[in-house]
């Protein structure tokens, strides 16, 4: 069953450039993962610095395999350290 993953981050202006580099690395790796369909990155219009990534996967198992992979974990730790907070994830399924 296909799922959508919502990934939320608060990004201060002074950290946006460094984060952009890490996100590009993550996106490049993600596109080669089994079950990955597509993704998009949005910035909230009325709250600057609030970002949302919507990632589409063929299954929750595909997403889980990617989220715990060593290559992803290494980059995600750098992101959380840079932002000083944990990234939030929400998994939604189609009904």
C-alpha atoms as one frame of an Amber mdcrd trajectory, in Angstrom:
protein
   0.000   0.000   0.000   1.455   3.369  -1.031   2.252   5.888   1.702   3.099
   9.552   2.015   5.712  10.668   4.492   5.550  14.235   5.834   8.899  15.513
   7.063   8.783  18.792   8.990  11.694  21.062   9.845  12.144  24.579  11.196
  15.065  26.206   9.390  16.558  29.495  10.626  17.708  31.758   7.769  21.357
  31.552   8.804  21.324  27.736   8.504  19.369  27.410   5.252  22.416  27.280
   2.960  24.173  24.527   4.928  20.920  22.590   5.168  20.383  22.865   1.422
  23.653  21.013   0.790  22.658  18.169   3.142  19.164  17.916   1.665  20.562
  17.635  -1.860  22.765  14.755  -0.716  19.784  13.087   0.920  17.549  13.606
  -2.123  20.162  12.128  -4.466  20.405   8.987  -2.341  16.637   8.739  -1.887
  15.895   8.584  -5.595  17.795   5.285  -5.833  15.943   3.549  -2.993  13.630
   0.626  -3.560  10.010   1.738  -3.396  10.672   5.470  -3.717   8.116   7.135
  -5.984   8.575  10.902  -5.691   9.073  13.818  -3.361   8.678  17.550  -3.096
   9.968  20.220  -0.743   7.747  23.112   0.316   8.305  26.246   2.371   5.361
  27.520   4.331   4.078  30.787   2.867   2.905  32.397   6.109   5.720  31.126
   8.374   9.188  31.656   6.913  11.613  28.925   7.869   8.987  26.209   8.228
   9.671  23.503   5.652   7.768  20.395   4.644   8.967  17.490   2.526   6.315
  15.176   1.098   7.838  11.850   0.140   5.836   9.146  -1.665   6.718   5.464
  -1.255   5.267   2.210  -2.538   5.019   0.898   1.033   5.722   1.778   4.645
   8.264  -1.057   4.679  10.201   0.616   1.834  10.237   3.872   3.811  11.289
   2.159   7.045  14.161   0.380   5.305  15.399   3.726   3.988  14.901   5.679
   7.206  17.059   3.253   9.228  19.746   2.805   6.571  23.277   3.819   7.518
  23.688   6.252   4.616  20.493   8.114   5.492  21.102   8.057   9.241  24.516
   9.677   8.822  23.108  12.623   6.868  20.022  12.937   9.076  22.205  13.212
  12.182  24.058  16.119  10.549  20.730  17.799   9.726  19.409  17.451  13.277
  22.712  18.695  14.708  22.720  21.710  12.380  19.122  22.639  13.244  19.450
  21.795  16.938  16.228  19.797  16.924  14.922  16.427  15.785  13.182  16.225
  12.439   9.490  15.284  12.704   8.002  12.487  10.597   4.395  11.523   9.935
   3.310   8.532   7.844  -0.020   8.592   6.012  -1.668   5.845   3.985  -4.237
   6.165   1.263  -7.843   5.318   2.163
